[in-house]
C-alpha cells in the first residue's frame, strides 16, 4: 500500500485513536511521511503475541555505559521474522503492518526506546533505528510550526 494511502487511513481512523483528524493530517502525517521515506519498504513484519501485543526485545550495552533499552524489530520479509531469535515460539506470530502505522504506534509505546527496521532481506544484523523521542520531538516541532503560522497569509 502506497504511503499516501497509509496516511489517509490514519487520518480516517483518527477518532479511534482519540486524535482530531486535522492534527494527524497537518502535524503527524507529514512527519510520518518524512520518516517512512527514509526506509526501504512500505510494510514490515512485526512479531506479536496471541493478544496482538508487539514483542519487545532488550538491548544491553556490552560496556554497561548505557542502560538497557527496549526495542521492537521490524522485518522486511516474513522469512526474516521467522528466522529471528525467539520467533520459533508458536505463541509468537509475524504480522505485516504498513510502515506509517508502525511509526504511528511508536509514538505511544512508552517503554520502547526505538524500532529497528531491518532493511535487507536475509541480514538480521544491520538496520535503521528510529527513536521514539526523535519522532515525538519532530511531531511536536511540526505542531509548534503550525501554531506559529499566521492564519491569513495575504
Secondary structure as UniProt FT lines:
FT   HELIX           3..12
FT   HELIX           14..17
FT   HELIX           21..23
FT   HELIX           24..28
FT   HELIX           29..37
FT   STRAND          43..49
FT   TURN            50..51
FT   STRAND          57..59
FT   TURN            62..63
FT   STRAND          69..75
FT   HELIX           78..83
FT   TURN            85..88
FT   TURN            90..91
FT   STRAND          92..98
FT   HELIX           99..108
FT   TURN            110..111
FT   STRAND          114..117
FT   TURN            121..122
FT   STRAND          128..131
FT   HELIX           132..147
//
